[in-house]
């Protein structure tokens, strides 16, 4: 398996710009999300994570700090690197980072066909399915779950 390095990167840094390019590749080109919906004002204030493999940004996600929870979003992995646990590693690193800041309430909206991955990380779906970016999604949340059991 290819070694993965996960880093926190500042908005609009070289690595974060590579993450934005990856998001465009995955969401706009591959999944046909309207380009106007892909970038938003949260990108300026979010905490951005990247996964680096073979010298390239191959995964990304962002955390948005809201009063009621940490919102996890824009989870993307380059197509040729999927199936190797990169999204899981990024999620665990991001949640660990938030917990180190005293935050333990997490929220995300997941593409409906990806619910299983998030359920394995302790998330539970709630509410009805809805369309986002032209794809079915479900809201999910996880509160105060210990990641130690998840990393074994």
ChimeraX attribute file (.defattr): number of C-alpha atoms within 10 A of each C-alpha:
attribute: neighborCount
match mode: 1-to-1
recipient: residues
	/A:1	5
	/A:2	9
	/A:3	9
	/A:4	20
	/A:5	15
	/A:6	18
	/A:7	16
	/A:8	18
	/A:9	17
	/A:10	16
	/A:11	18
	/A:12	14
	/A:13	10
	/A:14	11
	/A:15	21
	/A:16	20
	/A:17	15
	/A:18	18
	/A:19	29
	/A:20	23
	/A:21	14
	/A:22	21
	/A:23	24
	/A:24	20
	/A:25	17
	/A:26	19
	/A:27	20
	/A:28	18
	/A:29	13
	/A:30	11
	/A:31	13
	/A:32	14
	/A:33	17
	/A:34	14
	/A:35	12
	/A:36	9
	/A:37	11
	/A:38	15
	/A:39	14
	/A:40	8
	/A:41	7
	/A:42	12
	/A:43	18
	/A:44	13
	/A:45	13
	/A:46	18
	/A:47	20
	/A:48	25
	/A:49	26
	/A:50	27
	/A:51	25
	/A:52	19
	/A:53	16
	/A:54	10
	/A:55	9
	/A:56	12
	/A:57	24
	/A:58	24
	/A:59	28
	/A:60	29
	/A:61	24
	/A:62	26
	/A:63	26
	/A:64	19
	/A:65	17
	/A:66	11
	/A:67	8
	/A:68	10
	/A:69	18
	/A:70	23
	/A:71	17
	/A:72	22
	/A:73	18
	/A:74	22
	/A:75	21
	/A:76	25
	/A:77	26
	/A:78	15
	/A:79	13
	/A:80	8
	/A:81	14
	/A:82	13
	/A:83	10
	/A:84	13
	/A:85	14
	/A:86	25
	/A:87	22
	/A:88	18
	/A:89	17
	/A:90	25
	/A:91	22
	/A:92	17
	/A:93	17
	/A:94	23
	/A:95	23
	/A:96	17
	/A:97	15
	/A:98	19
	/A:99	17
	/A:100	10
	/A:101	9
	/A:102	9
	/A:103	18
	/A:104	17
	/A:105	19
	/A:106	23
	/A:107	22
	/A:108	22
	/A:109	21
	/A:110	24
	/A:111	17
	/A:112	16
	/A:113	11
	/A:114	11
	/A:115	18
	/A:116	14
	/A:117	14
	/A:118	19
	/A:119	14
	/A:120	11
	/A:121	19
	/A:122	17
	/A:123	20
	/A:124	17
	/A:125	21
	/A:126	11
	/A:127	8
	/A:128	8
	/A:129	16
	/A:130	14
	/A:131	11
	/A:132	14
	/A:133	17
	/A:134	11
	/A:135	15
	/A:136	14
	/A:137	21
	/A:138	21
	/A:139	19
	/A:140	19
	/A:141	20
	/A:142	19
	/A:143	14
	/A:144	11
	/A:145	16
	/A:146	14
	/A:147	15
	/A:148	9
	/A:149	8
	/A:150	12
	/A:151	10
	/A:152	5
